[in-house]
């Protein structure tokens, strides 16, 4: 039962927030809210959030039902968490894998479901339950792999069902790298991994970002050029994760992820 509840709650982890308020604010930043010291306010009924500015105005997160970049970003972050969790499970690290498949911020998924339905698409509750049951029962790695693939494909089918442009896809990919950079900065200090969970999350986001770049349908020379540059930017980060549970220095720098995200935003604008 623990794992089933944990996996259902995990769906909110797409913002990569942790239990303290500071990490929640970082997660909101990755969704497009300006970073700062102002408190972040959450609406537990909708899963949306806002930031109170110094002038007293409230800035809301983008509407996931209409903002395609924000919608794709949130789906991508969910996939990144699940990707890391499955990879660890396949390596025999079941307990470590489970930490990527749970999170108490379930209201964030509650905010995503209406957006999925408003867009005429289907949520992935059944596939999530199947994965939860596989993990809960301590299933063989192959069974968990299959359940994860079914869930990942269900989420990916939502992505394919969205009417989007290469520019929007690239902007969402840049947003995923923004979050990966935040996680990596928390995880790695002076070349050593201090927080392996965040380190693994960052890897999961980078992996889904790379996958998404390859799926972009480029129809013009500008779009093809932007896709190629984005692919180089994301793939150049691979060496930041020499192992999912490293015992020695990784020598990584989050600034490289930040630079890659900035580069992708630049080429996204060129793609029009």
C-alpha positions in Angstrom: 0.0 0.0 0.0 2.9 2.4 0.8 4.2 2.2 -2.7 0.8 2.7 -4.3 0.1 5.8 -2.3 3.7 7.0 -2.9 3.5 6.7 -6.6 0.1 8.4 -6.8 1.6 11.3 -4.8 4.7 11.3 -7.0 2.8 13.0 -9.8 3.1 16.3 -8.0 6.9 16.1 -8.1 7.0 17.4 -11.7 7.9 20.8 -10.2 10.8 19.1 -8.4 9.8 20.6 -5.1 11.0 19.2 -1.8 9.5 19.4 1.6 10.8 22.9 2.5 9.5 26.2 1.2 12.7 27.2 -0.5 12.6 24.2 -2.8 9.0 24.8 -3.6 9.9 28.4 -4.6 12.7 27.0 -6.9 10.2 24.7 -8.5 7.8 27.6 -9.2 10.7 29.5 -10.7 11.2 26.7 -13.2 7.6 27.2 -14.4 8.3 30.8 -15.4 7.7 32.8 -12.2 10.5 35.4 -11.6 12.9 34.3 -9.0 13.1 36.4 -5.8 12.7 36.3 -2.1 8.9 36.8 -2.1 6.8 34.0 -0.7 5.2 31.5 -3.0 1.5 30.8 -2.4 -0.1 27.6 -3.4 -3.8 26.8 -4.0 -4.2 23.2 -2.8 -7.4 22.8 -4.8 -6.1 23.5 -8.2 -2.4 22.9 -7.8 -1.6 26.3 -9.3 0.6 28.8 -7.6 1.3 32.5 -7.5 4.0 34.8 -6.2 3.3 38.0 -4.3 5.6 40.7 -5.6 7.1 43.6 -3.6 4.3 45.9 -4.9 1.7 43.5 -3.5 0.5 42.2 -6.8 0.1 38.5 -7.3 1.6 36.8 -10.4 0.0 33.5 -11.3 1.6 30.5 -12.9 0.6 30.0 -16.6 -2.7 28.3 -17.3 -1.8 24.8 -18.1 -4.9 24.4 -20.2 -3.8 27.2 -22.6 0.0 27.6 -22.1 1.5 24.9 -24.2 5.1 25.5 -23.0 4.1 25.2 -19.3 2.0 22.1 -20.1 4.8 20.3 -21.9 7.3 21.3 -19.2 5.2 19.8 -16.4 4.6 16.6 -18.3 8.4 16.4 -19.1 9.3 16.8 -15.5 7.0 14.0 -14.5 8.6 11.8 -17.1 12.0 12.7 -15.9 11.3 11.6 -12.3 9.8 8.3 -13.6 12.8 7.8 -15.9 15.3 8.1 -13.1 13.2 5.8 -10.9 12.9 3.1 -13.5 16.6 3.2 -14.3 17.5 2.8 -10.6 15.0 -0.1 -10.2 16.6 -1.8 -13.2 20.0 -1.5 -11.4 18.5 -3.3 -8.4 18.2 -0.1 -6.3 14.6 -0.5 -5.4 14.5 1.7 -2.3 16.4 4.5 -4.0 14.1 4.1 -7.1 11.0 4.5 -4.9 12.1 8.0 -3.8 11.7 9.2 -7.3 8.2 7.8 -7.6 6.6 9.6 -4.6 6.0 13.1 -3.4 3.6 14.8 -1.0 2.7 17.6 -3.4 -0.1 15.7 -5.1 -2.2 18.8 -5.5 0.2 19.7 -8.4 -1.1 16.7 -10.4 -4.6 17.6 -9.5 -3.9 20.9 -11.2 -2.7 19.1 -14.3 -5.6 16.7 -14.8 -8.2 19.4 -15.7 -5.7 20.8 -18.3 -5.3 17.4 -19.8 -9.1 16.9 -20.0 -9.7 20.5 -21.3 -7.3 19.7 -24.2 -9.5 16.7 -25.0 -6.8 14.2 -23.9 -6.9 11.3 -21.3 -5.1 11.3 -18.0 -2.8 8.4 -17.2 -4.3 7.1 -13.9 -4.6 3.5 -15.0 -1.0 3.2 -16.2 0.1 4.9 -13.0 -1.8 2.3 -10.9 -0.2 -0.5 -12.9 3.3 0.7 -12.2 2.4 1.3 -8.5 1.2 -2.3 -8.2 4.3 -3.6 -9.8 6.6 -1.7 -7.5 4.4 -2.4 -4.4 4.6 -6.1 -5.1 8.4 -6.0 -5.6 7.9 -7.3 -9.1 10.8 -8.5 -11.3 12.7 -5.7 -13.1 11.2 -6.7 -16.4 7.7 -6.3 -15.2 8.4 -2.9 -13.7 10.2 -1.9 -17.0 7.1 -2.8 -18.9 4.7 -1.0 -16.6 7.0 2.1 -16.7 7.1 2.0 -20.5 3.3 1.8 -20.7 3.0 4.8 -18.4 5.7 6.8 -20.2 4.0 6.1 -23.5 0.7 7.2 -22.1 2.2 10.5 -21.1 4.0 10.8 -24.4 0.7 10.3 -26.2 -0.6 13.3 -24.4 2.4 15.3 -25.7 1.8 14.1 -29.2 -1.8 15.2 -28.9 -0.9 18.8 -28.2 -0.9 21.2 -31.2 2.5 22.7 -30.8 5.4 24.2 -32.7 9.1 23.5 -32.7 9.7 26.8 -30.9 7.3 25.8 -28.1 8.9 22.4 -27.8 12.3 23.9 -27.5 11.2 26.4 -24.9 9.8 23.6 -22.8 13.0 21.7 -23.2 14.9 24.7 -22.0 12.6 24.9 -19.0 13.4 21.3 -18.2 17.1 22.1 -18.2 16.5 25.1 -15.9 15.1 22.7 -13.4 17.9 20.2 -14.0 20.4 23.0 -13.3 18.6 23.9 -10.0 18.7 20.2 -8.9 22.3 19.8 -9.9 23.4 22.9 -8.1 21.8 21.5 -4.9 23.3 18.1 -5.5 26.9 18.7 -6.3 29.3 20.7 -4.2 33.0 21.1 -5.1 32.7 18.2 -7.6 31.2 15.8 -5.1 27.6 14.6 -4.9 26.1 15.7 -1.7 22.5 14.9 -2.6 22.2 11.9 -4.8 18.4 12.2 -5.1 18.6 15.6 -6.7 21.5 14.5 -8.8 19.5 11.7 -10.2 16.5 13.9 -10.8 18.6 16.3 -12.9 19.8 13.3 -15.0 16.2 12.2 -15.6 15.2 15.7 -16.8 18.2 15.8 -19.1 17.4 12.4 -20.5 13.8 13.3 -21.4 15.0 16.7 -22.8 17.3 14.8 -25.1 14.6 12.4 -26.1 12.2 15.3 -26.9 14.7 17.1 -29.1 15.0 14.1 -31.2 11.2 14.0 -31.6 10.8 17.5 -32.9 9.4 17.6 -36.4 11.4 20.3 -38.2 9.9 21.5 -41.5 12.0 24.5 -42.4 15.8 25.1 -42.6 15.5 27.4 -39.5 13.7 24.7 -37.5 16.2 22.0 -38.6 19.1 24.2 -37.6 17.5 25.0 -34.2 16.8 21.3 -33.6 20.4 20.3 -34.4 21.9 23.0 -32.1 19.5 22.0 -29.3 20.5 18.4 -29.7 24.2 19.3 -29.4 23.5 21.5 -26.3 21.6 18.8 -24.5 23.8 15.8 -25.4 27.0 17.8 -24.4 25.8 17.5 -20.8 26.0 13.7 -20.7 29.3 13.6 -18.9 27.9 15.5 -15.9 26.4 12.1 -14.8 29.2 9.5 -15.0 27.1 7.2 -12.8 23.6 7.3 -11.1 25.1 6.6 -7.7 28.7 7.8 -7.9 31.2 7.0 -5.1 33.8 9.5 -6.3 34.0 13.1 -7.7 31.8 13.9 -10.7 33.5 17.2 -11.4 30.3 18.7 -12.7 29.1 22.3 -12.9 25.5 23.4 -13.0 26.5 26.4 -15.0 26.9 24.2 -18.0 23.3 23.2 -17.8 22.2 26.8 -17.4 24.3 27.7 -20.5 22.7 24.9 -22.5 19.2 26.1 -21.5 20.0 29.6 -22.6 21.4 28.4 -25.9 18.2 26.4 -26.6 16.0 29.5 -25.8 18.1 31.5 -28.3 17.8 29.0 -31.1 14.1 28.5 -30.3 13.5 32.2 -31.1 15.4 31.8 -34.3 13.2 28.9 -35.3 10.2 31.2 -35.0 
